[in-house]
Amino acid sequence: MPESDLPPIIASRYRVLDEIGQGGIGRVLRVEHVHTGEHLALKVLLACRGADATTLERFKREARIPALIRSEHVVRVTDADVAPELGGAPFFVMELLDGMDVEAYVASKGALPHAEAIEILTQVARALDKAMAGDRLAQRRLAVGRDADPGLRGGRPPRGRPGVARASAGVRR
């Protein structure tokens, strides 16, 4: 669905500002909550009518697992619903992160000093550890491993150091 085909408001509460990106199964939009003014990222399942049960379950899991994890290194999911304005497509809403993804950060800096690389990997490992401890079913389904991709973003730094938070594919600000 091209950007011009987007409704101005989704689910009576999210004003569409622009498109951020597109991932394997979803399209990510920058939205503003009409009541609070908060800017957020909204991910909607692409071609939901043609989506098979496995794709739909994967999309739901992508929203559910981060919502259960309390970590500064995991993006916060705030809402999930279906959008009548988008033909009943399921969507979820998450915080919109500032910063650069790790892949772009490394490309811009070149080889990282060992201490910085270890700090980034430590934060990723902490997020994965929280995810695995918080959702034992994820261990069997490999949901966390599937979603751990190079689209890691800087966000909410712990104790003032550069931080890493995991975001869904395509969330770029």
N, C-alpha and C positions, 0 to 999 in steps of 0.2 A: 504494500500500500504506500504510494508516494506521499510525501509530506503534505502536499496540497489536498490529499484525500482525508487528512486527519480532522476529526471533529475539534472544535475549539475547547470543549470541556469533556472529560472522560469521567464516568461514574459520578456525575454531579458534584465532584469535589476537586478534580485536578485539571487546571488550565494548561493546555499544551503550549510550550514556549518554542521548542525546536526539537529536531532529532539529534541524538548524540551519536548513535551508531547502531550496528546490527551484528548480532552474533549468529551462531549456528541454528538456534531454534527461536530466537526472539529479536525484537526490535526495541531499542532503548530510547526513551524520550525524556527530555528535560521538561519537568512540569512544575507548576506552582500550586500549592494547596490553596483553594479559594477562600478558606476561612482563616488560616493562620499566616499565609504569605510565604511559607517555607518553600524553598526550592528543593526538589527531590528528583530522583530518577525513577521512571516507570518503565518496566519491561513487560511487553505484551508478546504472547505466543504468536508466531507467524503461522499463517494458513491453518488456523485452529480447526476448521471444518475438515481439513484433510489430514489432520494429525492422528496418528495411531495411538493406541492406549499407552504404549511404552513412552512415546514422546511427551504425551500429556502428563504421565506420572513423573517423568524426569523434570519437567517444568515445575510441577507442584513441589517436588523435593528440593529444587533449587531455591524456592521461596521458604520452605518449611525449615530446612536445616539451619541456615544462618539465623532465623528468628529464634531458635532454641539455644543458641550459643551466646554467652556473654563474654565478649573479648574485645579489647580495643583494636584487635587485628582482624576482625571479621565485620564486614559491612552490616549495618543494622537494617533489617527488613521491617517496615512499619505497617503494611497493609497488603491484602490480597483479595481479589474479587473477580467478577466477570464484567466485561464492558459491553452493555447492550449497543452502544454507539459504534462498536467495532465488530458487530455480528456475533456477540456473545463470547468473544475471545477472552481467555483468562489473562490476568495481569497480576504483577506484584509491584510494590513501591518500596524503594530503599533510599537510604541517605545518599545524597549527591556528594561525592568526595572531591576535594581539591587535590591537586598534585599531578604528578606525572607517573605513568605506569613504569614498572621496574625495567621492562625491556627498553623503553625509550630512555630512561635514566641511564642505564648502562651504556647504551649506544652514544649518548651525548657526552659521557665522561670517559669512555674507554674502560680499560681494565680497572676494577675497583681495588683499593687497598684491602688487604686481607681482613683487617678488623671491621671495615665497613661491610664487606661481603658476608662475614660471619654474623654481624648484627642483623642484617636483612634476613638471612636464612634462619637465624634463631627466632625471629618474629614469625616467620612463616611456619616454622615447626611448632611454636606455641599455639598458633591458630589451629593447625591440624590436630594437635593434641587435644585442645578443647573440643573441637568438632567430634573427634572420635570418642571422647569421654562422654560428651553430651548426647550422642545418638549412636547407641550400640548397633542398631540396624544399619547404619551407614557403613560400618565395617564390612558387613556381608554384601551390601549392595554396591560398594565402592563409589558411593555418591560423592564423597568428599574428594577422593582422588580424581574423579572426572572433572570436578569444578575447580581444582587447583591448577590454574593456568598462568601464562605469563602476564595476564591482565591484572597484576597486583598493583595497587596504587598507594601512594603516600596518603596518610590521613591520621588524624587524632594521635599525634606522637606521644608515646609514653615518656614521662619525666623529661620532656623537652628535647629528646633526641629524635632524629628522623624516624618516622613510623611507617609501617606497612599495614595496609588493610586489604582484604580480598574483596574484589568487586566482580560482578557478573561481566561477561564479555561485552565489550562495546561501551562501557561506562567511561567516558572520557570528558574531562572538563577543561 
